[in-house]
Amino acid sequence: MSILSVFDKHTSGPRVERIRHESKVRTAQVSQVERLTPGMLRVTFTGDELSDFISLAADDHVKLSVPTRMGMIARRDYTPRRYDAQANSLVIDFAVHDAGPATQWALNARPGDRLQIGGPKGSMVVAPDVRRWLLIGDETALPAIGRRIEEAVSGTEITSIVAVSGSSEHQTFETAATLAAHWAHRPLSAADDPGALLATAESIDLAPETFVWLAAEAHVARAIRSWLIEEKGHPKGWIKAGGYWVTGKANAHERLITSHAP
Ligand SMILES: Cc1cc2nc3c(=O)[nH]c(=O)nc-3n(C[C@H](O)[C@H](O)[C@H](O)COP(=O)(O)OP(=O)(O)OC[C@H]3O[C@@H](n4cnc5c(N)ncnc54)[C@H](O)[C@@H]3O)c2cc1C
């Protein structure tokens, strides 16, 4: 592990440490598959190769190598939702949609199946003295949002706004933080429409020095980021935004709109 940079290049932003990890691909075995909600599959992996797994930030990602229908290998980004070093186990939550190869793999996963998991290559760690967070996202961001909420320390205030298809998709989180959880409902077919998230966000009081983390379909993430900057006047250094997928494009994401891009 090496610390590449510590930067707060936007003077108004908090310190963010970029930490690089040794590049590794590990093979792990599925030990459990559960339907967390109708639209979210939770897969738990175990295996000796996970013994030195490291993930320091809630929005880290791993690359899963999954087979395609054509017999090729596709790589897709997923969030390490929870890692247990005692049990050598890693949890990944898959949002179910009109299946690409990763979703298809998860839908068919059974205990004993094996998968190659690459990374995380690095972590972007926001200074622990940041005490106010606004977390905005869709189903694909929910693993990172849930992890951030669960890992938050006492004295942290978190507001979350998550777009899902209905109340059956709500999740609950155990946390030492003070949490105000909001759910914005819209059908999955409207996952690239920022309307529901924006309408909910409009009703939230955005205090200065709130770190806003957001991830969703790229067009949605871009629209919310613009609204935060242009309408709410929130400083760029206090926003980290990512397009976690792009409508109509396989294996696509947008890192360009991340304020803290390395
Ligand atoms: C850093 C990072 C972390 C991520 N973490 C998670 C995570 O923990 N859990 C998670 O579920 N996803 C996560 N994602 C999103 C995930 O990588 C994408 O949804 C990915 O495209 C899924 O791969 P696939 O093989 O199922 O579909 P692909 O083959 O990539 O895409 C097939 C089709 O499905 C569409 N599509 C992709 N995702 C969705 C969706 N969510 N809803 C509707 N249509 C979609 C595409 O536009 C494309 O048309 C993350 C993405 C990034 C960049």
The ligand as an SDF file (V2000), in Angstrom:
LIG
                    3D

 53 58  0  0  0  0  0  0  0  0999 V2000
  -16.9970    2.3000   -9.2070 C   0  0  0  0  0  0  0  0  0  0  0  0
  -18.2650    1.5140   -9.5370 C   0  0  0  0  0  0  0  0  0  0  0  0
  -18.8560    0.7220   -8.5460 C   0  0  0  0  0  0  0  0  0  0  0  0
  -20.0310    0.0000   -8.8340 C   0  0  0  0  0  0  0  0  0  0  0  0
  -20.6020   -0.7740   -7.8400 N   0  0  0  0  0  0  0  0  0  0  0  0
  -21.7390   -1.4740   -8.1080 C   0  0  0  0  0  0  0  0  0  0  0  0
  -22.3240   -2.3290   -7.1070 C   0  0  0  0  0  0  0  0  0  0  0  0
  -21.7950   -2.5030   -6.0020 O   0  0  0  0  0  0  0  0  0  0  0  0
  -23.4790   -2.9630   -7.4300 N   0  0  0  0  0  0  0  0  0  0  0  0
  -24.0760   -2.8200   -8.6610 C   0  0  0  0  0  0  0  0  0  0  0  0
  -25.1130   -3.4290   -8.8950 O   0  0  0  0  0  0  0  0  0  0  0  0
  -23.5160   -2.0580   -9.6330 N   0  0  0  0  0  0  0  0  0  0  0  0
  -22.3720   -1.3930   -9.3850 C   0  0  0  0  0  0  0  0  0  0  0  0
  -21.8050   -0.6220  -10.3660 N   0  0  0  0  0  0  0  0  0  0  0  0
  -22.4790   -0.5270  -11.6710 C   0  0  0  0  0  0  0  0  0  0  0  0
  -22.1510   -1.7330  -12.5780 C   0  0  0  0  0  0  0  0  0  0  0  0
  -20.7520   -1.7960  -12.8080 O   0  0  0  0  0  0  0  0  0  0  0  0
  -22.9100   -1.5540  -13.9100 C   0  0  0  0  0  0  0  0  0  0  0  0
  -24.3050   -1.5400  -13.6790 O   0  0  0  0  0  0  0  0  0  0  0  0
  -22.5370   -2.6220  -14.9190 C   0  0  0  0  0  0  0  0  0  0  0  0
  -22.8490   -2.1010  -16.1940 O   0  0  0  0  0  0  0  0  0  0  0  0
  -23.2700   -3.9280  -14.7370 C   0  0  0  0  0  0  0  0  0  0  0  0
  -22.7250   -4.8730  -15.6250 O   0  0  0  0  0  0  0  0  0  0  0  0
  -23.6020   -5.8730  -16.5080 P   0  0  0  0  0  0  0  0  0  0  0  0
  -22.6500   -6.8540  -17.0720 O   0  0  0  0  0  0  0  0  0  0  0  0
  -24.7600   -6.3900  -15.6990 O   0  0  0  0  0  0  0  0  0  0  0  0
  -24.2380   -4.9350  -17.6170 O   0  0  0  0  0  0  0  0  0  0  0  0
  -23.4610   -4.3230  -18.9360 P   0  0  0  0  0  0  0  0  0  0  0  0
  -23.0670   -5.4210  -19.8530 O   0  0  0  0  0  0  0  0  0  0  0  0
  -22.3850   -3.4180  -18.4710 O   0  0  0  0  0  0  0  0  0  0  0  0
  -24.6290   -3.4870  -19.5710 O   0  0  0  0  0  0  0  0  0  0  0  0
  -25.6960   -4.0970  -20.3030 C   0  0  0  0  0  0  0  0  0  0  0  0
  -26.8270   -3.0990  -20.4650 C   0  0  0  0  0  0  0  0  0  0  0  0
  -27.4020   -2.8590  -19.1790 O   0  0  0  0  0  0  0  0  0  0  0  0
  -27.4870   -1.4660  -18.9180 C   0  0  0  0  0  0  0  0  0  0  0  0
  -27.2890   -1.2840  -17.4790 N   0  0  0  0  0  0  0  0  0  0  0  0
  -26.1260   -1.4020  -16.7730 C   0  0  0  0  0  0  0  0  0  0  0  0
  -26.3610   -1.2040  -15.4590 N   0  0  0  0  0  0  0  0  0  0  0  0
  -27.7040   -0.9430  -15.3500 C   0  0  0  0  0  0  0  0  0  0  0  0
  -28.5720   -0.6750  -14.2370 C   0  0  0  0  0  0  0  0  0  0  0  0
  -28.1230   -0.6350  -12.9730 N   0  0  0  0  0  0  0  0  0  0  0  0
  -29.8960   -0.4800  -14.4770 N   0  0  0  0  0  0  0  0  0  0  0  0
  -30.3870   -0.5400  -15.7370 C   0  0  0  0  0  0  0  0  0  0  0  0
  -29.6190   -0.8120  -16.8370 N   0  0  0  0  0  0  0  0  0  0  0  0
  -28.2950   -1.0060  -16.6330 C   0  0  0  0  0  0  0  0  0  0  0  0
  -26.3860   -0.8300  -19.7710 C   0  0  0  0  0  0  0  0  0  0  0  0
  -26.7140    0.4940  -20.0940 O   0  0  0  0  0  0  0  0  0  0  0  0
  -26.3600   -1.7270  -20.9880 C   0  0  0  0  0  0  0  0  0  0  0  0
  -27.3130   -1.2910  -21.9120 O   0  0  0  0  0  0  0  0  0  0  0  0
  -20.6250    0.0850  -10.1090 C   0  0  0  0  0  0  0  0  0  0  0  0
  -20.0100    0.8680  -11.1080 C   0  0  0  0  0  0  0  0  0  0  0  0
  -18.8470    1.5830  -10.8240 C   0  0  0  0  0  0  0  0  0  0  0  0
  -18.1950    2.4280  -11.9190 C   0  0  0  0  0  0  0  0  0  0  0  0
  1  2  1  0
  2  3  1  0
  2 52  2  0
  3  4  2  0
  4  5  1  0
  4 50  1  0
  5  6  2  0
  6  7  1  0
  6 13  1  0
  7  8  2  0
  7  9  1  0
  9 10  1  0
 10 11  2  0
 10 12  1  0
 12 13  2  0
 13 14  1  0
 14 15  1  0
 14 50  1  0
 15 16  1  0
 16 17  1  0
 16 18  1  0
 18 19  1  0
 18 20  1  0
 20 21  1  0
 20 22  1  0
 22 23  1  0
 23 24  1  0
 24 25  2  0
 24 26  1  0
 24 27  1  0
 27 28  1  0
 28 29  2  0
 28 30  1  0
 28 31  1  0
 31 32  1  0
 32 33  1  0
 33 34  1  0
 33 48  1  0
 34 35  1  0
 35 36  1  0
 35 46  1  0
 36 37  1  0
 36 45  1  0
 37 38  2  0
 38 39  1  0
 39 40  1  0
 39 45  2  0
 40 41  1  0
 40 42  2  0
 42 43  1  0
 43 44  2  0
 44 45  1  0
 46 47  1  0
 46 48  1  0
 48 49  1  0
 50 51  2  0
 51 52  1  0
 52 53  1  0
M  END
$$$$
